[in-house]
Amino acid sequence: MSDISVKLYEECQASAIKKFPPYLVREFLPLTFHDVQFQTNIQALDELWKFADSQQEFRFEENIKLLNGGFTLQEFDIFKSATRKIVDYTSSFNKPVFGRNALTRSFLSLRALDGLAKSMGKEIKDLRVLEVGPGSGYLGLILGLINKESKYWGLEVTQSLYLYQNQIWHHSFGNRVFEYFNKSNMPTQAGGEFVHIPWWTWADYLSYFPNFDVLVINHAVNEISPKGFMYLMAKLSQNLGNIKVVVEGWGGGNYHSNLETLLQNGFNLCHNFHDHRQDSKYLPVSVGEFKKIKKNQVRLTSKILKCFSKRLTDYFEKRSIQKRFYYSPKIGKLSQFLINSKPDEKIDSILSYYESFENKVSMWTEDEIFGNYIGSNKHLIKK
């Protein structure tokens, strides 16, 4: 199966909804996107230009700063190749963009994966990666450009984003991309694995999935429905002790109980250093792993807290859990492999590369043009 039409996606989704019980279907809806009224569905593929640089608007300069000021020579080559793929694809809509916000953000995860590979004595192409919520799909794009045998699996529950990922990946890699639309049609294990997973295949208990080395879940932990997140943990449970987790931002949703679910499954934060202003040496991402021990007891047991109302106790518990993830920079043993690269090509080189397109490509997405018009240069996903 190659590129997917809107009609085919809708037919397969409708068939799945008929088969699954209602509460299961609910847990695989993009609930946070619905809350902020983000466009989760399109009517035709010619709408896909909207998602070429989605959810990361106005972050280009910040991203370069987070990348310690620029790219290594190898990264710069990958960046240029990916940019050309994005420009070539979006030009088909007569709305060519560089994808500069979402693409540069993806290199933070790429560096984290490279560091994890080194910590395991492997190369990045040897890691079997599961990404939950690929967004515009650019981590998968750059991993696929690095090596045609990269083992990348991308899970997406949002129709509009799934279809953009499908189109940009098939535009870039052709039949290397496997659309896992049916559990009876399992991905081949010969050669590379570049697998695209819709929610209904993931939700089927009997679908085949391999053991993953890394779970990448950027800007989504707090946005996945709680029972959907519990399902994720259950699906990976047989191999949790061997999985590293990369989180570049926990997400702006309201489902903070997912942090508790992580702790209850033995999650241990090995590297957490988000404040790049303090020290650009380390990657501003969170990296964790699941301990092979009895599940952590998250509930606070202080006798003093029991004197308070349940509402206040729940508040203290929530703050205690969030502190473990948000407010306590942790530089551990693993961090020696998670060093931010020293750039060979800084922002001037990147801007010069953009200028080589002779102003034929827009620096700004249309959402950013809207933001500039109303005098706002902030992230626009929230209402």
Secondary structure, DSSP 4 states (H G I P E B T S, - for coil): --S--HHHHHHHHHHHHHHS-HHHHHHTS-HHHHHTT-----SSGGGGGGGTT-S-TT-HHHHHHHTTTEE-HHHHHHHHHHHHHHHHHHGGGT--B--HHHHHHHHHHHHHHHHHHHHTT--GGG-EEEEE--TT-HHHHHHHHH-TT-EEEEEE--HHHHHHHHHHHHHHHGGGEEE---TTSPPP-SS-EEEEEEHHHHH-TT------SEEE-TTTTTTS-HHHHHHHHHHHGGGGGG-EEEES---SSS-THHHHHHHHTTEEEEEE---TTT-TTB-SSEEEEE-SSSPP--S---TTGGGS-HHHHHHHHHHHHHIIIII--EE-GGGGG-BPPPPSEEHHHHHHHHHTTTT-SBSS-HHHHHHHHTT--S--S--
